[in-house]
Each structure stands twice: as structure tokens, then as C-alpha cells.
Amino acid sequence: MNKLEIQDPRVASKIIAANAENDKRKAELGFLGKFFGSGENVRLYIVGTITLGVLLIALVYTLIPDQYRSPDFGLKEMWTLVVLPVESTIIGYLIGSKSKEAGG
């Protein structure tokens, strides 16, 4: 790391305080906080990750050959019993959270 000489002690103390605050924030976030971040959009990031995960699993299950799929759990069951309910619940959550934030 490059060393920078700072002549003004006020500037140096502000830099030290900012670094300490940054280190404290990193420690408070934890593992999931480092992955998703913090702030207003954390819920959106988590819901987006769940949405993409469900869609990715459904896509893989759809694209694998029939001989590897469960005979009791076909494509129709996958999409009607898993994907559509999860995705519609997520859409409802997002719409509800936006209307709640708007004050309605």
C-alpha cells in the first residue's frame, strides 16, 4: 500500500477517523452484509438472489433429459407448484413493499 505523507494533522485525523469508521462498518456487516451490502436496497438484492436461484434451478431441471427427471415430479409440477408460486409471491412482496414505502 502506498504511504502518503500528510502535513496537516487535521486532515490526518479525518483520514484516520474515516478508516476506523470503514473498518467498524465492515465488522458490523458480517458475511451476508458483505455479500448483499447495507442500506435501502438490501431487501431487493436478497429477493433478486432468491428469484434468480429459483429460475436457475427450474431452467436446469427443464433442460436436463427426461431420463434424469423424477417420474413423480415432472415439468408441469415444477413450474406450477414451485416456480410460479414463488415468483408471484416475490412480485407481490415487491409491489407491497413499494406501496408501503410510498405511504399507502
N, C-alpha and C positions, 0 to 999 in steps of 0.2 A: 504494500500500500504506500502511496506517495505521502511523504511528510511535507507539511506546509507550515512555514513559519508565519505566525501571526503576531504582529507587534502590539495591536490594541487588545488589552486584557478584557474589555467589554465584549468584543467580537469573539474572543476565545471562549469566554464563559457562556455566551449564547450557543456556540457550536457544541460545547460540552453538554449543555442542558438539552439541546436538540437530540444529540446522540443518546443521552440517557433516556429520554422520552421514547425514542425509537426502540431501544433495547427493551424497555418496560412493556411497550405495546406488543412486541414480538413474543415476550414471555407470557403475556395475558391471553394471546390468541390461541395458543396450543396448536395441536396438529390440524384439526379441522379448520381452525381460523386461518392457518397459513394456506390451506388449500382453497377455502371459499372467500377469505378476506373478512372484512367487517364493514359495517355501515348499513345503509338502507337496502341495498340490493342483495344482501346475503340470502334472504328467502328465495328470491328469484333464481340465484345461482344454484341453490340446493334443489329446488323444484326442477330446474332445467336439467341438472345432472340426473335426477331420477327419471325424467321424461326420456332423455337420450338413452339411458341404460335400458329401460323397458323396450323402447323401439329397437335398439340394437339386438337385444335378446330375441325379440319377435322376428326380426329380419333374419337372423341366423337360423332360427327354428324353421322359418318359411323356406329358406334356401337349401337346407340340408335334404338329402334324398329321403324318399318315403320309407325306405327300409330301416332308417335310423330313428325315425319318429315313433313315439308311443302309439300303439293302436287305439288306446283309450282316450288319448288326448291329441286330437288332430288339429289342423289349421283353423277350422271353424271355432273350436273351443278356445284355442289360443287367442284369437282375435276378439271373440265375443265375450269370453269370460275373464280375460286378463287385460289385454291391451286397451280396448275401448272403455271399460270402466275406469281404469287407472288414468288414462289420458283425459277423459271427460271430467273426472274429479279434479285433476290438476288444473284444467281450464276453468272450472267453477271456482276453485280456490283463488286463481289469479284474478278473475273478474271480481270476486267478492272482496279480495284484499285491496284492489284498486278503488272500488266504490267506497270502502270503509275509510281509506285514506282521504278521499275527496270530501268526507264529512256526511255521507248519505246513509 
